[in-house]
């Protein structure tokens, strides 16, 4: 067995869509590739062989550990690396993984699994899980468990005090949310295997934990909760998933409406894991949902003070950073502390510049309080919005929140000739919807015609139709706007996404009209709080 060498071991079936990306990410880092194929009918095996992989084919026996161990038995490297086909090693960590292989004082390494909701490296990360994925190659190191197979048990049996190092090496796992949908068809299979395992080892807390997780995947919290409670009663609190037991117990109790018990579950977990931000975040969400805004604020602040979870914890992406700051901004907005709300929404964007919702909420607060004129200065002070694409994105959000004066201010600074046409169109929209009527603009949208052209009425030019309705309503032609809406006959759609999009279009128009109807609430009005709440509660657009 050559020193400092790494053997990649994988089990696959019909993974031709993913194999190239996975193996390209690792081919110059590992010294050996071993593929266990369980019955592929596509080009998976041929692709693997093109990377000089050692490929064996075995029949599937409904036992993941058995398939894993078939590959381990062929490995000749001093270290075993485990990957799935829909994963890839982060390019920045390739050298670091080889450095890990030089450290034989360790028995294994935890790698950080980033579960992406989409299928590209730039798609959002849903969760981050530290998992033991690289370990010493030894004949006694074998996986256990028909499903949710684990290597740690055999490592601990051989060495009761193993040296396991938690690294910051990232493995990207793609299509996580899509897989959750697909896996609904597999959950019954998984549960059958887990229950069989539980019958063989009734006091194994990991089996109880995994059964609970399967139930939670289909939102069956009532069935999940007893298994979590049993697992907690059996588990050694030093095992790697104990913190998740408290987190999932709190989530189940909250989903079932047992709010105080859910808070108690969070607090019990916090006593053991005081640096785990997820428990503080969940506690804050529960307090906020039952109206305890002060306690919610304090819990969000505690999560933010911790920041991103330490590497040994499984966490949801954004907890301790952008999700927690956004939640805190909402709490301050709901209790009328506008400056604090704006601060925490701005912090959210600092943590995650791709989020549009916090910026929309800032615009809505300032519009609602009659402070739209402050928006250009705030954008200049708190954000760096220089690229034309970024300027136009912000302009679109301002238009959605009826902040036309602020949008015009940004547009006048957009002097890139490449964007001249779209800039001029946005300026016309802002002028029209802010009441700066001009004959050419009215003609441009066709409002001086008795009715809109039939193409608009049938929804073939939705943006034009939406603009016509809004401009009629905003410019004191409410009857015209409502007439257009009554006569609107959108196209017949059957695709589920198209149905959702059509519903969204309709709701967006009605939201805009409701927003216009409320206007800017007068702070001296006895109805100010109600009107403000109504305006704040209007749905946000999807963003741009």
N, C-alpha and C positions, 0 to 999 in steps of 0.2 A: 504493500500500500504506500504509494508515493506521498511524501510529506507536503502539507499545504495545498493539496489538490482538492477540487470540489467536483462532486458528481451531482448533476441535476437529475432528479427523479420525478417523473410525471405519470399520471394515469389519464388516458384520453379516450374519447369516443366521438367521432364525427365533429372534429374541431378545425376543419380546414380553413374556416373563416378567421381563426385567431392564431393559428400556429406560427405564421411568419412573424407577426409582431412580437409574440412571446419569445421565440427563439432568437430573433435578431437582437433583442435586448440583452441576451445572456451569452451568446455564442462565443464572445471573446473574453468572457469572465470565468466560465466554468471549463473544466478540463475533460468532462465526459457528460454525455447526454443519454439518459436511459428512458425509453418510452414504453409504458405498458398500455397496450391498446386492448380495449374490451369489446371489440366488435365493430369497428368503423366500416361504413359502406361508402365513404367519400374518399378524398385524397389525403386524409390525415397522415396515413402511414408513409405515403410517397414523399410528402413534404418533410416529415421527420427524418427520413433517410437522406434527403438532400442536405441536411445539416450534419451528416455522418453520425446520426444517433443510432444507438443500439436499440432495436425495436423487438419486443416480444408480444405475441397475441395470446390472451387467455380468455376463457369464457367468463362472463359476468355471473357472480355467485351471490349478488345482493350483499356484498361485504367489502366495504371500502378499505378496511385495514388489510385484508387479505391481498387486495390488488396493490396497495402501496408497498406491502412487504415483498411482493414478487419483484418489484423494481429494486428495492434495497438490497436484496440478496445478490444482485448482479453488480452492484456498485464497487468500484475499485479505489475511489478517491478517499482521502482522509476525512472529508466532510461531506454530508448529504445536504443538498438544497432542495426544498419542495416548492414547486410552482404549479398552478393550474394554467390551462391553455389561455384563458381569458385574462391573464395577468401579464405584467411586464415589469422588469427591474428598472427603476428610475435611472436615467442616463448619468445623473450626477453622482450616483452611489456605486457605480461599477468598481472603481478602484477601492472604495471603502470595503466592499464585500471581500475582495481579495486580501485586504489587510486583516480582516477578521479571521481568515483562514490561517494566518500566521500565529494566532494566539491560542496555543494548545492548553493554556491554563483554564480555558473555559470548556464546558460540556455542550453548550449550545447558545444560540443567539435568537433573540426575539426581533423580528422585522416588523415595520409599521405598514399594515395593509390599508391603503386608501381606497375605499369603496366609492367609485364614481357612479353617478346616476346615469350618465350617458356613455358613449363609446369612444370618447377621445380624451386625451390627457388634460384638455382644457375644460372638460365638462365638470359640473359641480361635484364636490366630494360630500357624500352623505354621512359616512361614519369613518372613524379611524380605529383600527384594532391592532394591538401588538400581539403577534402570534409567533410561537416557536417554529421557525421555518428552516433553520440551519443548525445541524447538530453533528456530533462526532459519529463517524461510521464505525459501528461496533456490532458484532453478531447478536448481542443482547438488546440492542436498540431496535425495537420493532413496534409498529403501530398496534393499537387496540381499539376495538369498537367497530361494529358493523357499519355505523354511521356516526358522523362527527368524530372521526377517528383521532386518537391522541397518541403522541410519542412520549409525553412527559412521564407517564406511569413507569415505563420500562427504564427510562433514564434514572429516575429516582430509586427504583429497585436496585439497580447496579451501583448507584452512588447516592445514599440517602441525603447527602448535602451537596448537590450539584452546583457548579458555578455557572449560572445562566446570566448572560449579559443582555440588557435591553439597548438596542441600537436605534439610531434615527434613520436607518436605511429604509427607503420607501419602495414598496411594491404596489403598483397601480392595478386595481381590479375594476374591470369595466362592466357596464350594463347592470349595475347592482339593482336598481329599482325595477328594470325590465325583468330581471330574473325573479324578483319577488313575486311578480304576477305569474310568470311561467311556473314557478315552483308551487303554486296553489294546487296544481295537478299532482305534485309529488309529495305533498304534505301527508296524505294518508299513508303512502308508502313509508315515509320517514317515521311516522308515528308507529306504524306496525313494527318496524325494525327496533325502534326505541323501547316500545313496550315489551317486545321479546327480550331485549337486553335487560330491562328492568326486572323481568321475571327471573332472570338468571342471577342478577345482582340487585336485589331490592333495596339495599341500603347505600347504593352508589349515588351521591348527591348530584354528580354530573349528568346522570341519566334523567333525574327529575328536572334539572335545569334545562336540558335540551328539549324535553317534552313540553315544558312551559313555553320555550322560545317558539316551537312549532305552532302552538295554539295562538301565541301573540301575533304571528305572521298573518293570520286571518282574522285578527281582532277578536279572538275568542278569549277575552280576558278572564271571564268567570271560570273557565276550565284551566287556564294557566295558573291562576293564583294559588291553588292548593299545592301544586308541584313546586312553586317557588318557596312556599312556606316550609314544605318538607325538606327541600334542598338546604334552606337556611338552618334548619334544625340539625342537619347531618354534617354540614360542610366544615372543614377546617378553614378558619378565616384567613389563613395565609395563602390559600390557593388563588390562582390568577383571576378567577371570575367572580369572587365573592362580592366585589363592589357592584357588579352587574345585577346580582340577586336583589340588592337593596334598590337599585335604580329601577329594575323591572317590576319589583313589588309595588313601589310607589306609583309607577305608571298604570299598573293594573287597577290598583285601588282608586286612583283618580278617574280612570275610564269608567269604573263602576259607580262613581258618585260618592265614594267613601273618602271625602276630602281630608278630614282630620286624621284618619288613619294613614292616609297617603303622606301627610306632613310628618307624622310620627315615624314612618318608614324612612323618610329622607333624613330625619334627625338621628335615627339609630345608625344609619349608614355614615353620616357625617362624623359621629363619635369615633368610628373606626378609620374613616378615610377623610380626614379634615381638609385634605388638599385636592379633593375630587370635585371639580366645578359643576359637573352634571347634576349632582344631588342638590346643590344650592340653586341651580337654574330651575330644576323641576319644582322645588319648593316655592320659588318665586312665582312660577306660572300658576301653581295651585292657589297661593295667597291672592294673586291678582284676580283669579276667576271667581273667588268668593267675596271680593270687595275689600280685602285687607291690603290696601295699596301701600301703606307704610311698611308693613312686613315684607311685601313683595319687593319694594324698593331696596330694602336692606339686604335681602337675599340675592337680588340681581347684582348689587354692589360687591357682595362677597364672591360671587362667581367671577366677576370682572377683575377683582383684585388678584385672584388666583391666575386668571388668564387661561391659555391653552392647557389642557390637562397634561400632567406629567406623563412621560412615555409609557409607564407601566399600565395606564388605564385605557380601557375601551371608551371612546367618546364620540359624541355627535359633532360633526364639523360645525364650528361657529360658536359652540358653547364656551363661555369665558371670553369670547371676543364679539363678533358681529351679531350673533343671535341674542346674546345677553344684553349688549348695549342697545339693540333695537327694542327688546322687551322693556328695558329701563326707560327708554324714551317714551314708549307708549304709556307707561305708568305715570310719568310726569305730565304728559299731555292730558291724560284722563282726569288728573286732579288740578289741572289749570296752571301748572308751572311751566309756562311756555318756553322761557329761556333755557331751563334745564332740559326740556324735551328737545329743543333745537340742538343743544350741545351734544346730547347722546345720540341723536340721529346723525349728526355730523361725524361723531366717532365711529358710528357703524359704517359709514362710507369710507372712512380712513382704513378700517379693517378689511372691507370688501367693496371695492370701487365698482363692482358689477351690479350691486343692488340699486334698484331705482326707487323702491318703496320709501326708504327713509328720506330721500330728497323730495318725493311727492308729499310726504307728511310735513316737512319743513315748509314747503310752498303753501300747503293748505292752512297751516297755523297762521302764517303771515297774512295770507289772503283773508282768513276768517277774522283776524284782529285788525283789519284795515291797514296793515303794514307792508303791503306789496312793494312799496317804494324802497324797502330795505333789502330786497332780494339781490339786486345787482352787487351791492357792496358786500353782502354776506358771501355770495359766490366767489367774489374776488379775494376775500380775506381767508376763507376756510378751505377753498378747493382750488385745484389747478386745472382749469378747463380751457385748454388752448387749442387742441386739435379740432378742426372743423366738424368732424364726426361727433365728437363729444359735445360741442356747442349745440349742434342740431338735436342731439338726444335730449339735452336739457331744455331746449326750446320746446320740443314736443311735450315734455312733461309739464312745462309751464302752461302751454295751451290747454292741456287736459285739465289743469287746475284753474282755468280761466284767468291766469295771470298774464294778460295780453301786453300790458305796459312793460312789464319786466322782460317778456319775450322779445318785444321790439327793441329794447335796450341791448340785448345780446346780439340780435340780428344785425344791428347797425355796425357792430364791431367785426362782423364776419366779412372780411374783404377779399377772401380767396376767390378768384375768378372762376375756379372750377365749380364752385357751389353757388354761383350768381343766380342761376335760374331757380333753384330750390329756395334760396334765400328770399328772392323777390316774391315767390308764391307764399311763403310763410308770412312775410310782411303784409301781403294783401289779406291773408286770413286774419291776422291780428287786428288790422285796421277795421275789417268788416265786423268781427265779433266784438270789438270794443266800442262799436257804435260810430266809428269814423266813416260814415257812409260816403260813397263816391259812385257816381253813375256807372263808370266803367267796371267797378267791382261788382255792382249789382248785376250788370249785364254778364260779367264773367261767370257768375254762378247761375244765371238763368232765372233770377227771381222776378224779372220784369215780364216774364211770360205767364199766361194764365195758369198753366200747370207745368211741372217739370217734364222734360222729355220722357217718353215711356221707358227708355233704357235706365233712367234713374229710378223710376218707380218699381222696376223689376229687380232692383238691387245689383245691376251689373256694374255700376260705378258707385260703390258704397261711400267712398270718401266724399265724393261730390254731393251725394244725397245727404249725408250727415251734416256737411257744411251748410247746405241749404236749410235744413231744419233748424240748426242752431242759430244761424244768422237771422232767420225769420223771427225766432223766439226772442233773441237778444235785442233785436231792433224794433220791439213793440208790435210784432206781427204774430202774436201768439196763436191766433185763429188759423193763420196760414200754416204755422208749424204743426199744429195738431191735425190739420186736414191732410198734410203730407204723410204724417205718421199713420193716420187711419187708412189711407189709400196704399200704404206700403205693402207690396206683395213680394217678399223676398223669394229667391229661387228655391225650388224643392231640392232638399239635400237628404241623403240617406247615410252617408259616411258619418261615424260618430264624432270625429274631429270637426267636420263641417257643421254638424248640428251645434256643437259647443261654440264654434266661432260665430255662428249666426245668432245664437242666444246672447253671446257676449256683445255683439254689435248693437243689438236692441237695448241691452241693459246700459251700454255706454251712453247712448243718446238720452235715455230716460234719466240717468244719473246726472248728465250735464244740465238737463232742464230743471231737475230738482235743485241742483246747485245754484242755478241762476235764480230760481224762485226764492230760495232762502236769502240770497244776496250776502251782504256783509252785515252780520248782526250788530245792532246798536247796543253798546255796553250799558247804556242808561235804560234800556228797555227791561221791563219786568220779565220778559220772555227770553232774555239774552242767553242764559245757561241752556235752555231747551233748544234754542235755535243753533247755538254753538255745537251742542252734542249731536243734533241732527246732521249738521254739516260735516262734522268729524266722522260720523258713522257711515257716510256715503261710501260705496265701494271705490277702491282705487283702480285705475286702469292697469293693464298688464305691464305697462312700461314699454320702452322702445329699445 
